[in-house]
Amino acid sequence: MIALGRLLMAVLFLIAVWLELGNPAEAPPATAILALAYLFFAAAILLATWNSWWADARLAGAAHTLDIAMFTLMVLLTHGYTSPFFTFFMFLLLSAAIRWGWKATALTAVLVTVLYLIVGLVDVKASADFDFQRFLVRTGHLVILSLILIWFGINQWRSRFSLSERELLANPSLNYSPIEASLRGALAAVGASRGAFAWWEQGTDTRTATTLSKDELGVAGLDREPVADAAMTSPFLYDLGKDRALSRERERGLRAFEARDAIDAGAADALALTEGLAIPVRTETGSGALFLQGIPALSTDDLDLGDQIAADVAANMQRNALIRAAEDSAAARSRLSLARDLHDSVVQFLAGAAFRLEAMRRGQGSGADVGPEIDELKKLMLEEQSELRAFLAALRSGSQIALDELAKDLRGLAERLSKQWSVNCAFSSEPADVMIPTRLHLDAQQLVREAVANAVRHAGAKSISIRLAADADDMQLVFINDGAAYPKSEDGGRMPKSLRERVEEAGGALDLSRGMGVTRLTIELPLAGDRQ
């Protein structure tokens, strides 16, 4: 675009000079030769750089120097409407700002201003009708516009792309892996026809790359990392056929180097790399490189675009890594919760059943009729089966129940536990207009099972009192048994481990006290979630 702007400006200058050839005061005849030469120069630069990012980068400095020289000659030789003073000045500073940033813009502004002052002094001596007012106003324009464009260079415009909510990098996709999603998003961002994404996680030796060309997905094995460590700092353009590459330095200057020093030859062959944009990507969990080829009008502007792609791809990979970690953590918590639920329900019931069967065996040995007890145990098993089905249904539904419904369920459970453990379980509840979440419904049932089992098996209790209460913030379960003190656990305390784990996971609190020959266990569970 800079080369095209130069050519259009040269054409306009030649037309202006041709129209003023009859007026030597505005445009001397030699100016036409200068304008024609500059036109050919502008056309040559355009042809050389139109489809070559390398030539554009290598010729930029020389072309800019000649532009400044041309500006000086035009100001010296032309006057009035013929002079392209203002347009040429803007062109010079914008070219410097776009290509190199604010330092080059400031240097160009100072140099052009000094040259303009020198030309003005020459014009004062050579012309009797020197217009000092116009000279002063133009000098002021130069200074003001220079300051504005230096600011523009400091706040350099950079190529940016914004993927909408529907794009792959905006939201994790269930249809694509994070590597494929990142590759597809990067290809779409620059309009590339094919590309590859080599990615490796920390702690692994596997080197593979995903390739994509016209919706044909493939996988290529790599012997080593495709990009050298020295080139993994910023995006770079590469042309392996001509063994040349360009990257942008911190101060927006361009650095040229050999492409084959940056890209591994084996990786280049495996990924069929020729010419394109390489984008290093690094995250806390891994690193890799994107190779985008077949980019229309590939230019140094794509280096700035590569920085944004690298940031978005890294964010996408990091987001997916966090999602995987969260899923693994959730799965682990689910496994632990399910194991605890099975322990507190099925395992405890089987332990109670074994307890009853052992009593039946002793009774049978003494000649007692165990038929009614077997029928009762069978009934308990059917009730436990129904309870397990209700447990699974509650897990699927995720609904809430009223406190009186929970009390009804716990009362029936207490009756079954009385028969299962041959213990007197007395249940009571305080009425309240409170809705109980499903998670607490399930927790309450399992806590009652575990508390009764612990009281019988570890404290030898014969009588257990269970009381349920709730308010707007908490649900409370109180267990009082007439057994002995709980034995000490490995950590020196007497709190049953399974109860403590379940209550802590629910964000609740426990209190265990002993006195007057009884043990009191109080459990409080928040209705809204973890305690603050």
C-alpha positions as CSV (number, residue, x, y, z in Angstrom):
1,M,0.0,0.0,0.0
2,I,2.9,2.4,0.7
3,A,4.3,1.6,-2.8
4,L,0.9,2.1,-4.4
5,G,0.5,5.4,-2.6
6,R,3.9,6.5,-3.8
7,L,3.0,5.7,-7.4
8,L,-0.3,7.5,-7.3
9,M,1.4,10.5,-5.8
10,A,4.1,10.5,-8.5
11,V,1.3,10.4,-11.2
12,L,-0.5,13.3,-9.6
13,F,2.8,15.3,-9.4
14,L,3.6,14.6,-13.0
15,I,0.2,15.8,-14.1
16,A,0.5,19.0,-12.0
17,V,3.9,19.7,-13.5
18,W,2.7,19.1,-17.0
19,L,-0.2,21.6,-16.5
20,E,2.2,24.2,-15.2
21,L,5.0,23.8,-17.8
22,G,3.9,27.1,-19.4
23,N,4.6,28.9,-16.1
24,P,8.3,28.7,-15.2
25,A,7.7,30.5,-11.9
26,E,5.6,27.6,-10.7
27,A,7.3,24.7,-12.3
28,P,10.6,25.0,-14.2
29,P,11.0,22.6,-17.3
30,A,13.6,20.5,-15.4
31,T,10.9,19.6,-12.9
32,A,9.1,17.5,-15.6
33,I,12.2,15.3,-16.0
34,L,12.4,14.9,-12.2
35,A,8.7,14.0,-12.0
36,L,9.0,11.5,-14.8
37,A,12.0,9.9,-13.2
38,Y,10.2,9.6,-9.9
39,L,7.3,8.1,-11.6
40,F,9.4,5.3,-13.1
41,F,11.1,4.8,-9.7
42,A,7.7,4.5,-8.0
43,A,6.5,2.0,-10.6
44,A,9.7,-0.1,-10.2
45,I,9.3,-0.2,-6.5
46,L,5.7,-1.3,-6.8
47,L,6.5,-4.1,-9.2
48,A,9.4,-5.3,-7.1
49,T,7.4,-5.4,-3.8
50,W,3.9,-6.1,-4.8
51,N,3.9,-9.8,-4.1
52,S,7.2,-10.1,-2.2
53,W,7.4,-9.4,1.5
54,W,11.2,-9.9,1.4
55,A,11.8,-7.2,-1.3
56,D,9.3,-4.9,0.5
57,A,11.3,-5.2,3.7
58,R,14.8,-4.9,2.1
59,L,14.0,-2.0,-0.2
60,A,12.0,0.0,2.4
61,G,15.0,2.0,3.8
62,A,16.5,2.9,0.5
63,A,13.1,3.9,-0.9
64,H,12.4,6.1,2.2
65,T,15.7,7.8,1.8
66,L,15.0,8.6,-1.9
67,D,11.5,9.8,-1.0
68,I,13.0,12.3,1.5
69,A,15.5,13.5,-1.2
70,M,12.6,13.8,-3.7
71,F,10.6,15.9,-1.2
72,T,13.5,18.3,-0.8
73,L,13.9,18.8,-4.5
74,M,10.2,19.2,-5.1
75,V,9.9,21.9,-2.4
76,L,12.9,23.7,-3.9
77,L,11.7,23.5,-7.6
78,T,8.0,23.9,-7.3
79,H,5.6,26.5,-6.0
80,G,1.8,27.1,-5.6
81,Y,-0.6,24.3,-6.6
82,T,2.2,22.4,-8.4
83,S,4.1,21.7,-5.1
84,P,3.1,18.4,-3.5
85,F,4.5,19.7,-0.2
86,F,1.7,18.8,2.2
87,T,0.8,15.4,0.6
88,F,4.5,14.3,0.4
89,F,5.2,15.3,4.0
90,M,2.2,13.2,5.2
91,F,3.3,10.3,3.1
92,L,6.9,10.3,4.5
93,L,5.8,10.4,8.2
94,L,3.0,7.9,7.8
95,S,5.3,5.5,6.0
96,A,7.8,5.7,8.8
97,A,5.1,5.3,11.5
98,I,3.6,2.3,9.8
99,R,6.9,0.5,9.0
100,W,9.2,1.3,11.9
101,G,7.3,3.0,14.8
102,W,7.7,6.3,16.6
103,K,11.5,6.6,16.6
104,A,11.8,6.4,12.8
105,T,8.8,8.9,12.6
106,A,10.6,11.3,14.9
107,L,13.8,11.0,13.0
108,T,12.0,11.5,9.7
109,A,10.2,14.5,11.0
110,V,13.3,16.2,12.3
111,L,15.2,15.5,9.1
112,V,12.4,16.7,6.8
113,T,11.9,19.9,8.9
114,V,15.6,20.7,8.8
115,L,15.7,20.1,5.1
116,Y,12.7,22.3,4.6
117,L,14.3,25.1,6.6
118,I,17.5,24.8,4.5
119,V,15.5,25.0,1.3
120,G,13.6,28.0,2.6
121,L,16.9,29.8,3.3
122,V,18.1,29.0,-0.2
123,D,14.9,30.3,-1.6
124,V,15.3,33.5,0.3
125,K,18.6,34.2,-1.3
126,A,17.6,33.1,-4.8
127,S,14.2,34.7,-5.0
128,A,13.2,38.3,-4.6
129,D,9.5,37.5,-4.1
130,F,10.0,35.0,-1.3
131,D,6.7,34.6,0.6
132,F,7.9,34.6,4.2
133,Q,4.3,34.3,5.5
134,R,3.7,31.1,3.5
135,F,7.1,29.7,4.6
136,L,6.3,30.4,8.3
137,V,2.8,28.8,8.1
138,R,4.2,25.7,6.3
139,T,6.9,25.4,9.0
140,G,4.2,25.5,11.7
141,H,2.3,22.8,9.8
142,L,5.4,20.6,9.7
143,V,6.0,20.9,13.4
144,I,2.4,20.3,14.4
145,L,1.8,17.4,12.1
146,S,5.2,15.9,13.1
147,L,4.1,15.9,16.8
148,I,0.8,14.3,15.9
149,L,2.4,11.6,13.8
150,I,5.1,10.9,16.3
151,W,2.3,10.3,18.8
152,F,0.7,8.0,16.2
153,G,3.9,6.1,16.0
154,I,4.2,5.7,19.7
155,N,0.7,4.3,19.8
156,Q,1.4,2.3,16.7
157,W,-1.5,0.8,14.9
158,R,-1.1,-2.9,14.7
159,S,-3.0,-5.5,12.7
160,R,-5.6,-7.1,14.9
161,F,-8.4,-9.5,14.4
162,S,-11.4,-10.2,16.6
163,L,-13.1,-13.6,16.5
164,S,-16.8,-13.4,17.2
165,E,-18.6,-15.6,19.7
166,R,-19.3,-18.1,16.9
167,E,-15.6,-18.6,16.1
168,L,-13.6,-21.5,17.4
169,L,-11.3,-19.6,19.6
170,A,-14.0,-17.7,21.4
171,N,-15.5,-20.7,23.0
172,P,-14.3,-24.3,23.5
173,S,-15.8,-26.6,20.9
174,L,-17.0,-30.1,21.5
175,N,-16.5,-30.9,17.8
176,Y,-12.8,-30.2,17.7
177,S,-9.8,-30.8,19.9
178,P,-8.1,-27.6,21.3
179,I,-5.3,-28.1,18.8
180,E,-7.6,-28.5,15.8
181,A,-9.8,-25.7,17.0
182,S,-6.7,-23.4,17.4
183,L,-5.4,-24.3,13.9
184,R,-8.8,-23.8,12.2
185,G,-9.2,-20.4,14.0
186,A,-5.7,-19.2,13.0
187,L,-6.3,-20.3,9.3
188,A,-9.5,-18.4,9.3
189,A,-8.0,-15.3,10.8
190,V,-5.4,-14.8,8.0
191,G,-7.2,-16.6,5.2
192,A,-4.5,-19.2,4.8
193,S,-5.2,-22.2,2.7
194,R,-3.3,-24.8,4.7
195,G,-1.4,-25.0,8.0
196,A,0.1,-27.1,10.7
197,F,0.2,-26.9,14.5
198,A,3.0,-28.7,16.3
199,W,2.2,-28.9,20.0
200,W,3.8,-30.7,22.9
201,E,2.9,-30.9,26.6
202,Q,5.5,-30.4,29.3
203,G,6.9,-33.6,30.6
204,T,6.3,-35.6,27.3
205,D,8.7,-36.6,24.6
206,T,6.1,-37.1,21.9
207,R,6.5,-34.7,19.0
208,T,3.5,-34.6,16.6
209,A,1.8,-32.0,14.5
210,T,-1.7,-31.6,13.3
211,T,-2.0,-30.5,9.6
212,L,-5.1,-29.1,7.9
213,S,-5.5,-28.5,4.1
214,K,-8.9,-27.9,2.5
215,D,-10.6,-29.5,5.5
216,E,-8.4,-32.6,5.2
217,L,-7.0,-33.2,8.7
218,G,-3.8,-35.2,9.2
219,V,-1.1,-36.0,11.7
220,A,2.6,-35.9,11.1
221,G,5.3,-37.3,13.4
222,L,8.3,-35.1,14.2
223,D,11.8,-36.2,15.4
224,R,12.4,-32.9,17.3
225,E,10.9,-29.5,17.9
226,P,10.3,-27.8,14.6
227,V,11.4,-24.3,15.6
228,A,14.8,-23.5,17.1
229,D,14.8,-22.0,20.6
230,A,16.3,-18.7,19.3
231,A,13.3,-18.3,16.9
232,M,10.6,-19.1,19.5
233,T,10.5,-15.5,20.7
234,S,8.2,-13.9,18.1
235,P,6.3,-14.7,14.8
236,F,8.4,-14.7,11.7
237,L,7.9,-14.9,7.9
238,Y,9.8,-17.6,6.2
239,D,10.7,-18.7,2.6
240,L,12.5,-22.0,2.8
241,G,13.1,-22.1,-1.0
242,K,15.2,-19.0,-0.8
243,D,16.3,-19.6,2.7
244,R,15.3,-16.3,4.2
245,A,13.2,-15.1,7.1
246,L,12.1,-11.9,8.8
247,S,10.9,-11.2,12.3
248,R,10.0,-7.9,14.0
249,E,12.2,-6.6,16.9
250,R,10.9,-5.1,20.0
251,E,11.4,-1.5,18.6
252,R,9.5,-2.6,15.4
253,G,12.6,-2.9,13.4
254,L,12.9,-5.9,11.0
255,R,15.5,-8.6,11.6
256,A,16.6,-10.9,8.7
257,F,18.0,-14.3,9.2
258,E,18.2,-17.7,7.4
259,A,15.0,-19.7,7.5
260,R,16.7,-23.0,7.7
261,D,18.4,-22.0,10.9
262,A,15.0,-21.4,12.4
263,I,13.0,-24.3,11.1
264,D,14.2,-27.9,11.4
265,A,14.7,-29.5,8.0
266,G,13.0,-32.7,9.1
267,A,9.9,-30.8,10.3
268,A,9.9,-28.8,7.1
269,D,9.7,-32.0,5.0
270,A,7.2,-33.7,7.2
271,L,4.9,-30.6,7.2
272,A,5.5,-29.7,3.6
273,L,6.6,-26.2,4.5
274,T,7.5,-23.7,1.8
275,E,6.6,-20.1,2.5
276,G,4.3,-18.5,5.1
277,L,4.0,-17.3,8.7
278,A,5.4,-19.2,11.7
279,I,3.9,-18.3,15.1
280,P,5.5,-19.6,18.3
281,V,3.0,-20.4,21.1
282,R,3.9,-20.9,24.7
283,T,1.7,-21.6,27.8
284,E,2.3,-22.9,31.3
285,T,1.4,-26.4,30.2
286,G,3.3,-26.7,26.9
287,S,4.7,-25.0,23.8
288,G,4.4,-25.3,20.1
289,A,4.4,-23.5,16.7
290,L,1.8,-22.7,14.2
291,F,2.7,-22.7,10.5
292,L,0.2,-20.9,8.2
293,Q,0.8,-21.1,4.4
294,G,-1.1,-19.8,1.4
295,I,-1.8,-16.5,3.0
296,P,-3.1,-13.9,0.4
297,A,-0.8,-10.9,0.1
298,L,1.6,-12.1,2.7
299,S,3.5,-9.1,4.1
300,T,5.3,-7.8,7.2
301,D,1.9,-6.7,8.6
302,D,1.2,-10.3,9.2
303,L,3.9,-10.3,11.9
304,D,1.7,-8.0,14.0
305,L,-1.3,-10.2,13.3
306,G,0.8,-13.2,14.4
307,D,1.3,-11.7,17.8
308,Q,-2.4,-11.5,18.3
309,I,-3.0,-15.1,17.0
310,A,-0.3,-16.4,19.4
311,A,-2.0,-14.7,22.3
312,D,-5.4,-16.0,21.4
313,V,-4.2,-19.5,20.7
314,A,-2.2,-19.6,24.0
315,A,-5.4,-18.4,25.8
316,N,-7.4,-21.2,24.0
317,M,-4.9,-23.9,25.0
318,Q,-4.7,-22.6,28.5
319,R,-8.5,-22.5,28.8
320,N,-8.8,-26.0,27.6
321,A,-6.1,-27.2,30.0
322,L,-8.0,-25.6,32.9
323,I,-11.2,-27.2,31.7
324,R,-9.5,-30.6,31.6
325,A,-8.1,-30.0,35.1
326,A,-11.5,-29.0,36.3
327,E,-13.1,-32.0,34.7
328,D,-10.5,-34.3,36.3
329,S,-11.0,-32.7,39.6
330,A,-14.8,-33.0,39.3
331,A,-14.5,-36.6,38.3
332,A,-12.3,-37.3,41.2
333,R,-14.7,-35.6,43.6
334,S,-17.6,-37.5,42.0
335,R,-15.8,-40.8,42.5
336,L,-15.0,-40.0,46.1
337,S,-18.6,-38.9,46.8
338,L,-20.0,-42.0,45.1
339,A,-17.6,-44.3,47.0
340,R,-18.7,-42.6,50.2
341,D,-22.4,-42.9,49.4
342,L,-22.0,-46.6,48.5
343,H,-20.1,-47.1,51.8
344,D,-22.7,-45.3,53.8
345,S,-25.6,-47.0,52.2
346,V,-25.0,-50.4,50.6
347,V,-21.9,-51.4,52.5
348,Q,-23.4,-50.4,55.8
349,F,-26.6,-52.2,55.0
350,L,-24.7,-55.3,54.1
351,A,-22.7,-55.0,57.4
352,G,-26.0,-54.7,59.3
353,A,-27.4,-57.7,57.3
354,A,-24.4,-59.7,58.3
355,F,-24.9,-58.7,61.9
356,R,-28.5,-60.0,61.7
357,L,-27.5,-63.2,60.0
358,E,-24.9,-63.9,62.6
359,A,-27.6,-63.5,65.3
360,M,-30.0,-65.8,63.3
361,R,-27.2,-68.4,63.1
362,R,-26.8,-68.4,66.8
363,G,-30.5,-68.6,67.3
364,Q,-30.9,-71.5,64.9
365,G,-28.1,-73.3,66.8
366,S,-30.2,-73.0,69.9
367,G,-33.3,-74.4,68.2
368,A,-35.1,-71.0,67.7
369,D,-37.4,-70.4,64.7
370,V,-35.5,-68.0,62.4
371,G,-38.1,-68.0,59.6
372,P,-39.8,-64.7,60.7
373,E,-36.4,-63.0,61.0
374,I,-35.4,-64.2,57.5
375,D,-38.7,-62.7,56.2
376,E,-38.0,-59.5,58.0
377,L,-34.5,-59.3,56.6
378,K,-35.9,-60.0,53.1
379,K,-38.3,-57.1,53.6
380,L,-35.4,-54.9,54.7
381,M,-33.5,-55.8,51.5
382,L,-36.5,-54.9,49.4
383,E,-36.8,-51.6,51.2
384,E,-33.1,-50.9,50.7
385,Q,-33.4,-51.6,47.0
386,S,-36.2,-49.1,46.9
387,E,-34.1,-46.6,48.8
388,L,-31.2,-47.1,46.4
389,R,-33.5,-46.5,43.4
390,A,-34.8,-43.3,45.0
391,F,-31.2,-42.3,45.6
392,L,-30.3,-42.7,41.9
393,A,-33.5,-40.9,40.9
394,A,-32.7,-38.0,43.1
395,L,-29.2,-37.8,41.6
396,R,-30.7,-37.5,38.1
397,S,-33.4,-35.0,39.0
398,G,-31.5,-32.4,41.0
399,S,-34.8,-31.1,42.5
400,Q,-35.6,-29.8,46.0
401,I,-37.9,-31.3,48.6
402,A,-39.7,-29.7,51.6
403,L,-38.3,-30.3,55.1
404,D,-41.4,-32.4,56.1
405,E,-40.7,-34.7,53.1
406,L,-37.1,-35.1,54.3
407,A,-38.3,-35.8,57.8
408,K,-40.7,-38.5,56.5
409,D,-37.8,-40.2,54.6
410,L,-35.5,-40.1,57.6
411,R,-38.2,-41.4,59.9
412,G,-38.7,-44.4,57.7
413,L,-34.9,-44.9,57.4
414,A,-34.6,-44.8,61.2
415,E,-37.2,-47.5,61.5
416,R,-35.3,-49.7,59.0
417,L,-32.0,-49.0,60.8
418,S,-33.6,-50.1,64.1
419,K,-34.4,-53.5,62.7
420,Q,-31.1,-53.7,60.7
421,W,-28.9,-53.1,63.7
422,S,-31.2,-54.3,66.5
423,V,-31.1,-50.9,68.1
424,N,-33.7,-48.4,69.2
425,C,-33.7,-45.4,66.8
426,A,-36.0,-42.7,67.8
427,F,-36.5,-39.9,65.3
428,S,-38.0,-36.5,65.8
429,S,-38.1,-33.3,63.7
430,E,-39.0,-29.6,64.2
431,P,-41.5,-28.3,61.6
432,A,-40.3,-25.5,59.4
433,D,-41.3,-24.1,56.0
434,V,-37.9,-24.7,54.3
435,M,-36.9,-26.4,51.0
436,I,-33.9,-28.7,51.2
437,P,-31.6,-29.1,48.1
438,T,-31.2,-32.6,46.7
439,R,-27.5,-32.7,47.7
440,L,-28.5,-32.2,51.4
441,H,-31.3,-34.7,51.1
442,L,-28.8,-37.4,50.0
443,D,-26.2,-36.2,52.6
444,A,-28.8,-36.3,55.4
445,Q,-29.7,-39.9,54.6
446,Q,-26.1,-41.0,54.4
447,L,-25.2,-39.2,57.6
448,V,-28.0,-40.9,59.5
449,R,-26.9,-44.3,58.2
450,E,-23.2,-43.7,59.1
451,A,-24.0,-42.2,62.5
452,V,-26.2,-45.1,63.5
453,A,-23.6,-47.7,62.2
454,N,-20.8,-45.9,64.1
455,A,-22.8,-45.8,67.3
456,V,-23.6,-49.5,67.2
457,R,-20.3,-50.9,65.8
458,H,-17.8,-48.5,67.6
459,A,-19.7,-47.5,70.7
460,G,-21.9,-50.4,71.3
461,A,-25.0,-48.2,71.6
462,K,-28.4,-49.7,72.3
463,S,-30.5,-46.5,71.9
464,I,-30.0,-43.6,69.5
465,S,-32.0,-40.4,69.3
466,I,-32.1,-38.5,66.0
467,R,-33.5,-35.0,65.8
468,L,-33.8,-32.9,62.6
469,A,-34.2,-29.1,62.5
470,A,-33.7,-26.3,59.9
471,D,-34.0,-22.6,59.4
472,A,-33.5,-20.3,56.5
473,D,-29.7,-20.8,56.5
474,D,-28.8,-24.2,57.9
475,M,-30.1,-27.7,58.5
476,Q,-29.2,-29.5,61.7
477,L,-29.0,-33.1,62.7
478,V,-28.4,-34.1,66.3
479,F,-27.5,-37.7,67.3
480,I,-27.5,-38.8,71.0
481,N,-26.5,-42.4,71.8
482,D,-26.0,-44.3,75.1
483,G,-22.9,-46.2,74.0
484,A,-19.3,-45.8,75.1
485,A,-17.0,-43.0,73.9
486,Y,-15.8,-43.4,70.3
487,P,-12.4,-44.9,70.1
488,K,-9.5,-42.6,69.1
489,S,-8.6,-42.3,65.4
490,E,-5.2,-42.1,63.9
491,D,-5.1,-38.3,64.3
492,G,-5.8,-38.6,68.0
493,G,-9.4,-37.4,67.8
494,R,-12.7,-39.3,68.3
495,M,-14.6,-37.9,65.4
496,P,-15.6,-40.6,62.9
497,K,-13.6,-40.1,59.7
498,S,-16.3,-40.8,57.2
499,L,-18.7,-38.4,58.9
500,R,-16.1,-35.7,59.1
501,E,-15.2,-36.0,55.4
502,R,-18.8,-35.8,54.2
503,V,-19.7,-32.8,56.4
504,E,-16.5,-30.9,55.4
505,E,-17.3,-31.5,51.7
506,A,-20.8,-30.1,52.2
507,G,-19.3,-27.0,53.9
508,G,-20.8,-27.9,57.2
509,A,-19.6,-28.2,60.8
510,L,-19.5,-31.0,63.4
511,D,-19.5,-30.9,67.2
512,L,-18.8,-34.0,69.3
513,S,-19.4,-34.0,73.1
514,R,-19.5,-36.6,75.9
515,G,-21.2,-36.4,79.3
516,M,-23.7,-38.0,81.6
517,G,-23.0,-41.4,79.9
518,V,-24.1,-40.4,76.5
519,T,-22.4,-39.1,73.3
520,R,-23.9,-36.1,71.5
521,L,-23.0,-35.5,67.8
522,T,-24.3,-32.3,66.2
523,I,-24.0,-31.7,62.5
524,E,-24.9,-28.4,60.8
525,L,-25.1,-28.1,57.0
526,P,-25.6,-24.8,55.1
527,L,-28.5,-24.8,52.7
528,A,-26.9,-22.4,50.2
529,G,-23.5,-23.9,49.9
530,D,-20.1,-23.6,51.7
531,R,-19.9,-21.5,54.8
532,Q,-18.1,-18.2,54.4
